[in-house]
Amino acid sequence: MATGLEIPDFASASLRGHLARGVVGFGGLIGSVALIPVVGPVSLLLLPVGVMALRGCPMCWTIGLVQTVSRGRLRRSCEEGRCVLTAVGHEGHAGEPATPRTRGAAERDTRAGRFT
């Protein structure tokens, strides 16, 4: 059963594949504009290729890059209104999660002028 708070997944199966999509996508976007003086409006046919390779927009590709790099390294769990971000493989170290944060603590830190 799906919850109403699903996060979009822009990650790729591998970092190499994601970077290859970036080269094709950004190359298509840049080439579509840069080649107008050489081949005319025909170069604009590269625009949809670039957009499809980036899965919509450059920001979507960037978010996917961050998700691909962090996949399998960080794990988030929320229980009773408290969310904990744990680094995978470091759960046994000192018995503490990587960065325990609650919403109230983050708001208190911000009001006190501490930005973490």
N, C-alpha and C positions, 0 to 999 in steps of 0.2 A: 504494500500500500504506500503510495507516495504522500509525502507531507507537503504542505503549502510553502515550505521554505527551502526548496531545492536550489542548489547553486549551479549555474551553468558550467559545463565542463568543456574547456577549449583546449585541453591538453592533447598531445599526440602520443602515440605508442612509444616513440623513441625521440631523443634529443636530435639525432642526426636527421631524421625525417622532418621534424619541426623546423630545423634550420634550413633544410632544402626547400620547404614550402615558403619560408621567408624570402629566400633568394629569388624564387620564381615570382612570388607575389610583389615584392618591392621592385624587382626588375621589370615586371609588367606595368606597374603603376608609373615608374619613372620613364620607362621606354615609351609608353603611350604619349607622354607629353614631350619628351626630348626628341622623338623622331618625327614630330609634325613638320619641321622645316625640310626634312629629307624626303619623306614619303607622303606627306600630306595627311589628310584626315583618316586615311586608311590605318595609320598607327594607333588610332583610338580603339581599334579592335583588340589591342592588348589590355585595355582597361578592365573588361570583364574577366580576363584571365587572371590578372593581378588580384582583383577583388575576390574571386573564387578561391584562389590559392591561400589568401589570408583569412578565409572564412568570414568575410564581411567587411572588416576594417582593420587598419594597422593596430588599433588598441586591442581588438579581439585576439590578434596574433600575439601581441605582447603579453596579455593575460595568460594565454595558452603556454607561452614560453616559461613564465613563472610557475604555472601549474605543472608543466612537464618536469622542470628541474626539481621542484619540491615534492613531486609524487613519490610516495613511499618513504620520505624522510621525516615528515611531520604527521602527527595524528591528533585530531581534535575530538574531544568527548565532552558532552554536556550532561550534567546530572543535577537535579534540584536547583536550577537557576544558576549554576556555576559551571563555566566552561574552562577546560584545561587543554593546553596545547603541549603535546609530549613529543620529544624527538625520539624516533624509532631507534632502538638499540641502546638507548640511554636510560631506560626505565628503571634499571636496577641500581644506577649510580645514586647513592645517598638517599634513595627512597623518595625523592621529590620529582615532580614533573618539571619539564623544561621552563615553562612560564605560566604559573597559575594566575589567572586574572578573573576577576568578577566585574560586573558592570559598575557596581558601586565603588569599588577600589579605583577603577580607571577614572571615574568622575571626580573622586576626591583628589587623586593625583593631579588632574588637570586644573582643578580649582586652586590647589596649593602651588601651582606653577611648575610642577614636575611633569615632564613629558617623557614617557618611557615607551 
